[in-house]
Amino acid sequence: MHSSSVRLESSAACGQRFGLTHLAFSMGCEQAVAELTERFRADGFRLLEDPRRTGDCYYESVVLDADGNRLEITV
């Protein structure tokens, strides 16, 4: 992946930055994505994106873990 617009000072949860930006976990089916997303929500984690179909046809949601890392839950 290449981008000329990434700034080092970006610290926002949804911001672009150098290095590790998120971890992705493949759940195997859309129902598993929805269930794990709801479990994270119920446990008080910050949800950045509800389960949705992306422009590149993935079904995913994004949540922040306790350390502020983005976790992508996908099929």
Backbone as XML, in Angstrom:
<?xml version="1.0"?>
<chain id="A" units="angstrom">
  <residue number="1" name="MET">
    <atom name="N" x="0.843" y="-1.167" z="0.000"/>
    <atom name="CA" x="0.000" y="0.000" z="0.000"/>
    <atom name="C" x="0.886" y="1.227" z="0.000"/>
  </residue>
  <residue number="2" name="HIS">
    <atom name="N" x="0.498" y="2.242" z="-0.734"/>
    <atom name="CA" x="1.310" y="3.456" z="-0.846"/>
    <atom name="C" x="0.411" y="4.675" z="-0.727"/>
  </residue>
  <residue number="3" name="SER">
    <atom name="N" x="0.878" y="5.643" z="0.033"/>
    <atom name="CA" x="0.151" y="6.903" z="0.154"/>
    <atom name="C" x="1.142" y="8.024" z="0.406"/>
  </residue>
  <residue number="4" name="SER">
    <atom name="N" x="0.951" y="9.115" z="-0.298"/>
    <atom name="CA" x="1.823" y="10.275" z="-0.087"/>
    <atom name="C" x="1.204" y="11.259" z="0.895"/>
  </residue>
  <residue number="5" name="SER">
    <atom name="N" x="0.020" y="10.918" z="1.441"/>
    <atom name="CA" x="-0.671" y="11.868" z="2.316"/>
    <atom name="C" x="-0.629" y="11.488" z="3.796"/>
  </residue>
  <residue number="6" name="VAL">
    <atom name="N" x="0.136" y="10.473" z="4.165"/>
    <atom name="CA" x="0.208" y="10.058" z="5.564"/>
    <atom name="C" x="1.116" y="11.011" z="6.329"/>
  </residue>
  <residue number="7" name="ARG">
    <atom name="N" x="0.589" y="11.531" z="7.456"/>
    <atom name="CA" x="1.378" y="12.430" z="8.291"/>
    <atom name="C" x="1.764" y="11.716" z="9.579"/>
  </residue>
  <residue number="8" name="LEU">
    <atom name="N" x="2.986" y="11.916" z="10.032"/>
    <atom name="CA" x="3.477" y="11.253" z="11.236"/>
    <atom name="C" x="2.720" y="11.663" z="12.490"/>
  </residue>
  <residue number="9" name="GLU">
    <atom name="N" x="2.200" y="12.881" z="12.551"/>
    <atom name="CA" x="1.570" y="13.369" z="13.764"/>
    <atom name="C" x="0.141" y="12.883" z="13.958"/>
  </residue>
  <residue number="10" name="SER">
    <atom name="N" x="-0.399" y="12.150" z="13.022"/>
    <atom name="CA" x="-1.777" y="11.691" z="13.130"/>
    <atom name="C" x="-1.902" y="10.654" z="14.236"/>
  </residue>
  <residue number="11" name="SER">
    <atom name="N" x="-2.750" y="10.940" z="15.233"/>
    <atom name="CA" x="-2.963" y="9.984" z="16.309"/>
    <atom name="C" x="-4.436" y="9.644" z="16.496"/>
  </residue>
  <residue number="12" name="ALA">
    <atom name="N" x="-5.295" y="10.177" z="15.649"/>
    <atom name="CA" x="-6.720" y="9.886" z="15.750"/>
    <atom name="C" x="-6.975" y="8.406" z="15.461"/>
  </residue>
  <residue number="13" name="ALA">
    <atom name="N" x="-7.973" y="7.843" z="16.106"/>
    <atom name="CA" x="-8.275" y="6.420" z="15.945"/>
    <atom name="C" x="-8.515" y="6.037" z="14.496"/>
  </residue>
  <residue number="14" name="CYS">
    <atom name="N" x="-9.131" y="6.912" z="13.730"/>
    <atom name="CA" x="-9.417" y="6.615" z="12.329"/>
    <atom name="C" x="-8.391" y="7.219" z="11.390"/>
  </residue>
  <residue number="15" name="GLY">
    <atom name="N" x="-7.373" y="7.851" z="11.928"/>
    <atom name="CA" x="-6.374" y="8.514" z="11.101"/>
    <atom name="C" x="-5.425" y="7.536" z="10.434"/>
  </residue>
  <residue number="16" name="GLN">
    <atom name="N" x="-4.808" y="7.985" z="9.386"/>
    <atom name="CA" x="-3.796" y="7.192" z="8.708"/>
    <atom name="C" x="-2.448" y="7.455" z="9.373"/>
  </residue>
  <residue number="17" name="ARG">
    <atom name="N" x="-1.627" y="6.421" z="9.451"/>
    <atom name="CA" x="-0.312" y="6.584" z="10.064"/>
    <atom name="C" x="0.641" y="5.520" z="9.539"/>
  </residue>
  <residue number="18" name="PHE">
    <atom name="N" x="1.922" y="5.730" z="9.768"/>
    <atom name="CA" x="2.927" y="4.750" z="9.370"/>
    <atom name="C" x="2.914" y="3.577" z="10.336"/>
  </residue>
  <residue number="19" name="GLY">
    <atom name="N" x="3.376" y="2.427" z="9.876"/>
    <atom name="CA" x="3.469" y="1.253" z="10.729"/>
    <atom name="C" x="2.168" y="0.489" z="10.793"/>
  </residue>
  <residue number="20" name="LEU">
    <atom name="N" x="2.018" y="-0.286" z="11.854"/>
    <atom name="CA" x="0.819" y="-1.098" z="12.050"/>
    <atom name="C" x="-0.378" y="-0.197" z="12.264"/>
  </residue>
  <residue number="21" name="THR">
    <atom name="N" x="-1.387" y="-0.328" z="11.416"/>
    <atom name="CA" x="-2.578" y="0.515" z="11.558"/>
    <atom name="C" x="-3.777" y="-0.258" z="12.043"/>
  </residue>
  <residue number="22" name="HIS">
    <atom name="N" x="-3.811" y="-1.566" z="11.813"/>
    <atom name="CA" x="-4.900" y="-2.374" z="12.334"/>
    <atom name="C" x="-4.556" y="-3.851" z="12.232"/>
  </residue>
  <residue number="23" name="LEU">
    <atom name="N" x="-5.292" y="-4.651" z="12.984"/>
    <atom name="CA" x="-5.198" y="-6.102" z="12.893"/>
    <atom name="C" x="-6.527" y="-6.594" z="12.333"/>
  </residue>
  <residue number="24" name="ALA">
    <atom name="N" x="-6.482" y="-7.546" z="11.428"/>
    <atom name="CA" x="-7.698" y="-8.070" z="10.824"/>
    <atom name="C" x="-7.869" y="-9.537" z="11.204"/>
  </residue>
  <residue number="25" name="PHE">
    <atom name="N" x="-9.100" y="-9.888" z="11.539"/>
    <atom name="CA" x="-9.433" y="-11.253" z="11.912"/>
    <atom name="C" x="-10.567" y="-11.737" z="11.018"/>
  </residue>
  <residue number="26" name="SER">
    <atom name="N" x="-10.347" y="-12.840" z="10.305"/>
    <atom name="CA" x="-11.372" y="-13.411" z="9.450"/>
    <atom name="C" x="-12.207" y="-14.381" z="10.273"/>
  </residue>
  <residue number="27" name="MET">
    <atom name="N" x="-13.515" y="-14.130" z="10.292"/>
    <atom name="CA" x="-14.420" y="-14.897" z="11.140"/>
    <atom name="C" x="-15.123" y="-16.039" z="10.414"/>
  </residue>
  <residue number="28" name="GLY">
    <atom name="N" x="-15.032" y="-16.100" z="9.101"/>
    <atom name="CA" x="-15.605" y="-17.212" z="8.368"/>
    <atom name="C" x="-17.002" y="-16.986" z="7.811"/>
  </residue>
  <residue number="29" name="CYS">
    <atom name="N" x="-17.822" y="-16.164" z="8.502"/>
    <atom name="CA" x="-19.163" y="-15.891" z="7.980"/>
    <atom name="C" x="-19.671" y="-14.563" z="8.542"/>
  </residue>
  <residue number="30" name="GLU">
    <atom name="N" x="-20.637" y="-13.977" z="7.866"/>
    <atom name="CA" x="-21.166" y="-12.671" z="8.262"/>
    <atom name="C" x="-21.804" y="-12.710" z="9.646"/>
  </residue>
  <residue number="31" name="GLN">
    <atom name="N" x="-22.467" y="-13.794" z="9.985"/>
    <atom name="CA" x="-23.107" y="-13.905" z="11.299"/>
    <atom name="C" x="-22.066" y="-13.842" z="12.414"/>
  </residue>
  <residue number="32" name="ALA">
    <atom name="N" x="-20.923" y="-14.477" z="12.220"/>
    <atom name="CA" x="-19.861" y="-14.442" z="13.224"/>
    <atom name="C" x="-19.310" y="-13.026" z="13.392"/>
  </residue>
  <residue number="33" name="VAL">
    <atom name="N" x="-19.205" y="-12.283" z="12.288"/>
    <atom name="CA" x="-18.763" y="-10.882" z="12.358"/>
    <atom name="C" x="-19.746" y="-10.077" z="13.203"/>
  </residue>
  <residue number="34" name="ALA">
    <atom name="N" x="-21.029" y="-10.231" z="12.914"/>
    <atom name="CA" x="-22.060" y="-9.488" z="13.639"/>
    <atom name="C" x="-22.076" y="-9.863" z="15.121"/>
  </residue>
  <residue number="35" name="GLU">
    <atom name="N" x="-21.952" y="-11.139" z="15.435"/>
    <atom name="CA" x="-21.977" y="-11.581" z="16.833"/>
    <atom name="C" x="-20.783" y="-11.071" z="17.617"/>
  </residue>
  <residue number="36" name="LEU">
    <atom name="N" x="-19.585" y="-11.153" z="17.040"/>
    <atom name="CA" x="-18.404" y="-10.664" z="17.753"/>
    <atom name="C" x="-18.451" y="-9.145" z="17.910"/>
  </residue>
  <residue number="37" name="THR">
    <atom name="N" x="-18.948" y="-8.457" z="16.893"/>
    <atom name="CA" x="-19.094" y="-7.003" z="16.988"/>
    <atom name="C" x="-20.016" y="-6.642" z="18.147"/>
  </residue>
  <residue number="38" name="GLU">
    <atom name="N" x="-21.130" y="-7.331" z="18.271"/>
    <atom name="CA" x="-22.064" y="-7.049" z="19.367"/>
    <atom name="C" x="-21.467" y="-7.393" z="20.722"/>
  </residue>
  <residue number="39" name="ARG">
    <atom name="N" x="-20.653" y="-8.425" z="20.761"/>
    <atom name="CA" x="-19.982" y="-8.768" z="22.026"/>
    <atom name="C" x="-19.018" y="-7.658" z="22.447"/>
  </residue>
  <residue number="40" name="PHE">
    <atom name="N" x="-18.238" y="-7.150" z="21.486"/>
    <atom name="CA" x="-17.342" y="-6.029" z="21.787"/>
    <atom name="C" x="-18.149" y="-4.820" z="22.263"/>
  </residue>
  <residue number="41" name="ARG">
    <atom name="N" x="-19.238" y="-4.523" z="21.578"/>
    <atom name="CA" x="-20.075" y="-3.383" z="21.949"/>
    <atom name="C" x="-20.604" y="-3.556" z="23.379"/>
  </residue>
  <residue number="42" name="ALA">
    <atom name="N" x="-21.124" y="-4.731" z="23.686"/>
    <atom name="CA" x="-21.682" y="-5.011" z="25.015"/>
    <atom name="C" x="-20.623" y="-4.918" z="26.109"/>
  </residue>
  <residue number="43" name="ASP">
    <atom name="N" x="-19.380" y="-5.224" z="25.750"/>
    <atom name="CA" x="-18.282" y="-5.164" z="26.719"/>
    <atom name="C" x="-17.693" y="-3.769" z="26.845"/>
  </residue>
  <residue number="44" name="GLY">
    <atom name="N" x="-18.266" y="-2.792" z="26.128"/>
    <atom name="CA" x="-17.865" y="-1.401" z="26.276"/>
    <atom name="C" x="-16.751" y="-0.920" z="25.370"/>
  </residue>
  <residue number="45" name="PHE">
    <atom name="N" x="-16.387" y="-1.718" z="24.362"/>
    <atom name="CA" x="-15.357" y="-1.277" z="23.425"/>
    <atom name="C" x="-15.942" y="-0.260" z="22.455"/>
  </residue>
  <residue number="46" name="ARG">
    <atom name="N" x="-15.108" y="0.637" z="21.968"/>
    <atom name="CA" x="-15.551" y="1.675" z="21.037"/>
    <atom name="C" x="-15.654" y="1.106" z="19.632"/>
  </residue>
  <residue number="47" name="LEU">
    <atom name="N" x="-16.832" y="1.165" z="19.068"/>
    <atom name="CA" x="-17.070" y="0.689" z="17.717"/>
    <atom name="C" x="-16.863" y="1.842" z="16.740"/>
  </residue>
  <residue number="48" name="LEU">
    <atom name="N" x="-15.966" y="1.658" z="15.783"/>
    <atom name="CA" x="-15.706" y="2.691" z="14.776"/>
    <atom name="C" x="-16.586" y="2.520" z="13.557"/>
  </residue>
  <residue number="49" name="GLU">
    <atom name="N" x="-16.876" y="1.273" z="13.188"/>
    <atom name="CA" x="-17.721" y="0.998" z="12.023"/>
    <atom name="C" x="-18.598" y="-0.205" z="12.321"/>
  </residue>
  <residue number="50" name="ASP">
    <atom name="N" x="-19.903" y="-0.030" z="12.195"/>
    <atom name="CA" x="-20.828" y="-1.154" z="12.318"/>
    <atom name="C" x="-20.577" y="-2.141" z="11.195"/>
  </residue>
  <residue number="51" name="PRO">
    <atom name="N" x="-21.011" y="-3.396" z="11.367"/>
    <atom name="CA" x="-20.858" y="-4.353" z="10.266"/>
    <atom name="C" x="-21.477" y="-3.798" z="8.982"/>
  </residue>
  <residue number="52" name="ARG">
    <atom name="N" x="-20.733" y="-3.917" z="7.901"/>
    <atom name="CA" x="-21.156" y="-3.353" z="6.623"/>
    <atom name="C" x="-20.412" y="-4.038" z="5.494"/>
  </residue>
  <residue number="53" name="ARG">
    <atom name="N" x="-20.927" y="-3.898" z="4.303"/>
    <atom name="CA" x="-20.226" y="-4.373" z="3.116"/>
    <atom name="C" x="-19.421" y="-3.207" z="2.565"/>
  </residue>
  <residue number="54" name="THR">
    <atom name="N" x="-18.135" y="-3.416" z="2.395"/>
    <atom name="CA" x="-17.252" y="-2.357" z="1.915"/>
    <atom name="C" x="-17.305" y="-2.260" z="0.392"/>
  </residue>
  <residue number="55" name="GLY">
    <atom name="N" x="-16.683" y="-1.225" z="-0.144"/>
    <atom name="CA" x="-16.635" y="-1.030" z="-1.585"/>
    <atom name="C" x="-15.918" y="-2.141" z="-2.319"/>
  </residue>
  <residue number="56" name="ASP">
    <atom name="N" x="-15.021" y="-2.848" z="-1.617"/>
    <atom name="CA" x="-14.317" y="-3.965" z="-2.245"/>
    <atom name="C" x="-14.933" y="-5.315" z="-1.858"/>
  </residue>
  <residue number="57" name="CYS">
    <atom name="N" x="-16.215" y="-5.268" z="-1.445"/>
    <atom name="CA" x="-17.060" y="-6.453" z="-1.210"/>
    <atom name="C" x="-16.722" y="-7.269" z="0.029"/>
  </residue>
  <residue number="58" name="TYR">
    <atom name="N" x="-15.979" y="-6.717" z="0.963"/>
    <atom name="CA" x="-15.767" y="-7.394" z="2.233"/>
    <atom name="C" x="-16.913" y="-7.045" z="3.179"/>
  </residue>
  <residue number="59" name="TYR">
    <atom name="N" x="-17.239" y="-7.944" z="4.073"/>
    <atom name="CA" x="-18.197" y="-7.666" z="5.144"/>
    <atom name="C" x="-17.358" y="-7.530" z="6.398"/>
  </residue>
  <residue number="60" name="GLU">
    <atom name="N" x="-17.421" y="-6.361" z="7.041"/>
    <atom name="CA" x="-16.523" y="-6.119" z="8.159"/>
    <atom name="C" x="-17.083" y="-5.093" z="9.126"/>
  </residue>
  <residue number="61" name="SER">
    <atom name="N" x="-16.491" y="-5.067" z="10.299"/>
    <atom name="CA" x="-16.701" y="-4.001" z="11.267"/>
    <atom name="C" x="-15.332" y="-3.652" z="11.825"/>
  </residue>
  <residue number="62" name="VAL">
    <atom name="N" x="-15.244" y="-2.496" z="12.498"/>
    <atom name="CA" x="-13.972" y="-2.074" z="13.085"/>
    <atom name="C" x="-14.239" y="-1.584" z="14.494"/>
  </residue>
  <residue number="63" name="VAL">
    <atom name="N" x="-13.432" y="-2.077" z="15.432"/>
    <atom name="CA" x="-13.566" y="-1.726" z="16.846"/>
    <atom name="C" x="-12.175" y="-1.375" z="17.382"/>
  </residue>
  <residue number="64" name="LEU">
    <atom name="N" x="-12.127" y="-0.525" z="18.392"/>
    <atom name="CA" x="-10.856" y="-0.224" z="19.054"/>
    <atom name="C" x="-10.684" y="-1.144" z="20.252"/>
  </residue>
  <residue number="65" name="ASP">
    <atom name="N" x="-9.496" y="-1.715" z="20.404"/>
    <atom name="CA" x="-9.246" y="-2.516" z="21.596"/>
    <atom name="C" x="-8.891" y="-1.588" z="22.762"/>
  </residue>
  <residue number="66" name="ALA">
    <atom name="N" x="-8.596" y="-2.145" z="23.908"/>
    <atom name="CA" x="-8.333" y="-1.358" z="25.118"/>
    <atom name="C" x="-7.122" y="-0.444" z="24.971"/>
  </residue>
  <residue number="67" name="ASP">
    <atom name="N" x="-6.202" y="-0.764" z="24.056"/>
    <atom name="CA" x="-5.010" y="0.057" z="23.834"/>
    <atom name="C" x="-5.172" y="1.029" z="22.682"/>
  </residue>
  <residue number="68" name="GLY">
    <atom name="N" x="-6.356" y="1.067" z="22.074"/>
    <atom name="CA" x="-6.607" y="1.986" z="20.970"/>
    <atom name="C" x="-6.228" y="1.440" z="19.610"/>
  </residue>
  <residue number="69" name="ASN">
    <atom name="N" x="-5.894" y="0.155" z="19.519"/>
    <atom name="CA" x="-5.593" y="-0.467" z="18.233"/>
    <atom name="C" x="-6.883" y="-0.784" z="17.495"/>
  </residue>
  <residue number="70" name="ARG">
    <atom name="N" x="-6.889" y="-0.567" z="16.186"/>
    <atom name="CA" x="-8.062" y="-0.901" z="15.387"/>
    <atom name="C" x="-8.086" y="-2.389" z="15.088"/>
  </residue>
  <residue number="71" name="LEU">
    <atom name="N" x="-9.205" y="-3.033" z="15.390"/>
    <atom name="CA" x="-9.407" y="-4.433" z="15.085"/>
    <atom name="C" x="-10.472" y="-4.521" z="14.005"/>
  </residue>
  <residue number="72" name="GLU">
    <atom name="N" x="-10.100" y="-5.096" z="12.883"/>
    <atom name="CA" x="-11.032" y="-5.294" z="11.776"/>
    <atom name="C" x="-11.543" y="-6.721" z="11.857"/>
  </residue>
  <residue number="73" name="ILE">
    <atom name="N" x="-12.840" y="-6.852" z="11.987"/>
    <atom name="CA" x="-13.481" y="-8.162" z="12.062"/>
    <atom name="C" x="-14.138" y="-8.380" z="10.710"/>
  </residue>
  <residue number="74" name="THR">
    <atom name="N" x="-13.721" y="-9.396" z="9.996"/>
    <atom name="CA" x="-14.125" y="-9.529" z="8.597"/>
    <atom name="C" x="-14.440" y="-10.966" z="8.220"/>
  </residue>
  <residue number="75" name="VAL">
    <atom name="N" x="-14.999" y="-11.119" z="7.037"/>
    <atom name="CA" x="-15.231" y="-12.440" z="6.445"/>
    <atom name="C" x="-14.209" y="-12.620" z="5.342"/>
  </residue>
</chain>
